[in-house]
Amino acid sequence: MKTNAIALSLCLSATILVGCKKDNNENLAELSDPLVTNRDTLVNPADDFFNYANGGWFKKNPIPSSERSNGIFRTIGDTINSQIKQICVKASEDTGAEKGSNKQKIGDFYASGMDENAVEKAGLNPLKANMQKIDAVKDVPSLMATIGYLHTQGAGPAFGFYVGQDDKISTQYAVFLAQGGIGMGNRDYYFNTDTETTKIRTEYVKHLEAMQKLTGADDATAKKNAALIMKMETEMAKASRKLEALRDPVKNYNKMKVAELDKITPAVKWSPVLQEMGIKNAQEVIVGQPEFFKALNTVVNQYTIEDWKVYLKWDLVNSYASYLNKAIDKQNFYFYSTVMNGVKEQKPRWKRVVEQTDGSLGELIGQIYVDEYLPKGSKEKLLEIGNNIRSVYADHIRQLDWMGEETKKKALSKLSKIVMKVGYPDKWKDMSALTIDRNSYCKNVMNANIWAYNYMTSKYGKPVDRTEWSMYPQTYNAYYNPSNNEIVVPACNIIVPGFEGKMPDDAILYGIIGGSTFGHEITHGFDDQGSQYDENGNLNNWWTAEDLKKFQAKTKLIVEQFNNYTVLETKHLNGDATQGENIADLGGVVMGYEAFKKTEQYKTQQKISGLTPDQRFFLAYGYAWMVNMKDESLANQIIVDVHAPAQWRINGPLSNMPEFYKTFNVKEGNKMFLPENKRVKIW
C-alpha cells in the first residue's frame, strides 16, 4: 500500500504553466516551483537525496508539537480536513435536515463531537451496557461469548477476527481468526530490551494504572489491575508472531474445521463464540497463527473470571478512550501519542472530530466531496497514467533475462488482468441502517463501528462483490488487493500541492502518480507476497521452480540492502518486514521513469525551472515522500510498520537505479553508491 496524503485543488484542463520561456515568467516559475524551493543545496544529492530534495522545506517547516510528522502528507491532509470541515459545519448548521439523510448523519456526528460539555457530562455512560455485560460473565463459556460480543461492539479483546476473501478461493468469503488482544499492538514492545522500548514498557504499566484510577479504581486496586493486565497481555504477546513472520501468506493460512480448532483450545468451544459474533453455521475457519490460540487456551484457564473482567473492561475503555471525558482522553493521548510517538500536544478539537467524522462516515462525505471538491476529469487522467505504467511493465517483463518464457506468459496474463479502480466507486455503500444523533459522540462512534462490523459479517455466505472499494475518494492513498488482483487509486491522487490552477508537468505526474502510486501498487502484485497469488486472486504458485528460486535470490538482496540501513544511530531497519513495500517502491520508480521517457517532455529534453527532465523526475519522486518524523515516531515505525521510513523509501530504491547515478553524478565513495553486484534489479 502506498501511504500518502490528500492534496490541494487543481484544474485538470489547464495547460502546463510551469516553465514558460519568457524571462520574467521563468524567474517566477523558479520561485514557485516546489521542486526548486524544497531543496537543500548544501546537501550532496549523491550522499542523501532525501534531504537534498526536501531539506529546504524541512528547515522552513518544523514539525508542529501536535503532530508526529510534517511534510507533504500533513500539508495536504490539513487542506482536505479544511474542506471536510466545511462539509461537516454546513451539515451541522442545517438542523432541519431530513432524519436519516447523509446530511443529517454527518451534521449530527460532527455536532456531537464538538459538544465537549455533553461528552464530559456523559463520562463512562456510553459504555455502561457493555460494562454490565462484562460484569455478568460467570464461567468460561459466558466469558468467550462476551469476548465475541465485544468484537461486534468495536472492541478487540483476546484475538483478531475478520471476514474476507478466502486466499485460496477468492470467489468465497471466509472467517479469519488471528493473534491480537494486546494494548501496545506489537509483541516486540513486550520483550525488546533496548532503552527506549524498556521505557515505553514501564510507561505502559503507569498508563494502565492511571486509566484504572480514571475509571473508578482505588490506588491499590489500580496498581494490582495494571500488573494483571500487563501480565495477561505479555502471555498473549509471547505467543504472537513477529511482524516479518506475518508476511508469509502460506504459513498464515491454516484452514480447519471448527471442531479441529476446538481440539487446539479444549477450554473453548468456538461455534457458540462465532454465533455471538454474528457468524451462523460456520463449518470452517482460517486460523492465522494456531500457536496463538493454543496459548490463549492456556491463558483462559490460567486466569480467573474476575481477572478476565478486569482485562475486558480495560480493552473496552481503551477502544473508546478518545471519545470519552477529557481526563481519559488526555491520558490516552499521553501514552499513545506522547510516549510512543513524541507528540507533545493534541490537535485542535475540530481537527480530531473532523478526522473521526471522515473515518466513520467517509462513505457519506465522499459523495459530497466528489460533487463539490473533486477536479473534473480525474478518472480519465488517472487511467491514462495507469495504463501507460502497465504498458511499460509488460515491456519489462518480456525483456527480463532471469525469467523463463513459461513464467513470463503467466506474469503477463496476471498483469493484463489487473483491475484498475480509479477515482471513486460507481455505487456507494448503503448506510441507511446506521443511526446517528446529537446525544452522544462516543455512542455515535460505537454505532458506526457496529455498522461497519455488521457490514463485514453480512458478507459471509454471499457471493464476493468485486466492485467494492475499501477507500474513499478523499483519501490520498492507494492499495493493491491480491484476492481481486486489483489496484484502487482514489481520485485525489491526481493532485499535486504547489501546482494549484495548473497541470503539473509530466516529470511530476510520472514521478509521483506514475511511480509512487500506480507503479508501486502494480508491483505489489509481484512482490514477495503478491507474487504468490495468481491472476484470479488465488494463493497458488504459478512460477517454475527455477524462476522462483531466482526471484527469491533477488528479494533476498533487497532485504539485505535495507537491513544495512541504520536509523537513529543504532536501530536497523527490518528488511524482512519491509521487503514487500521496498520491492514496490523500487518497481514503482523504475516503471514511472520508463513511462516518463515516452512523453514529449522527456523526448525533447525540455528544461523547466532550470532542471532537466531527469532531474525533475527524481526530485518529484523525492517530493512524493517528503516526510519528516519525530524520533519517537521513527522508532515506533520500525517496530510496527511494514513501510520503511520516508528517507529510505527514497534513498533505497534510487541507490539501485543507474539513471539516478548518471543524473546526480553518484560515484564510489558517495553514501548512496552501491557496487553493481549489490544493486537490486527485479522488475
Secondary structure, 3 states (H helix, E strand, C coil): CECCCCCCCCCCCCCCCCCCCCHHHHHHHHHHCHHHHCCCCCCCCCCCHHHHHHHHHHHHCCCCCCCCEEEHHHHHHHHHHHHHHHHHHHHHHCCCCCCCCHHHHHHHHHHHHHCHHHHHHHCCHHHHHHHHHHHCCCCHHHHHHHHHHHHHCCCCCCCEEEEEECCCCCCCEEEEEECCCCCCCCCHHHHCCCHHHHHHHHHHHHHHHHHHHHCCCCHHHHHHHHHHHHHHHHHHHHCCCCCHHHHCCCCCCCEEEHHHHHHHCCCCCHHHHHHHCCCCCCCEEEECCHHHHHHHHHHHHHCCHHHHHHHHHHHHHHHHHHHCCHHHHHHHHHHHHHHHHCCCCCCCHHHHHHHHHHHHHHHHHHHHHHHHCCCCCHHHHHHHHHHHHHHHHHHHHHHCCCCCHHHHHHHHHHHHCCEEEEECCCCCCCCCCCCCCCCCHHHHHHHHHHHHHHHHHCCCCCCCCCCCCCCCCCCCCEEEECCCCEEEEEHHHHCCCCCCCCCCCHHHHHHHHHHHHHHHHHHHCCCCCHHHECCCCCECCCCCHHHHHHHHHHHHHHHHHHHCCEECCCEECCHHHHHHHHHHHHHHHHHHHHHHCCCHHHHCCCCECCECHHHHHHHHHHHHCCEEECHHHHHHHHHHCCCCCHHHHHHHHHCCCHHHHHHCCCCCCCCCCCCHHHCCCCC
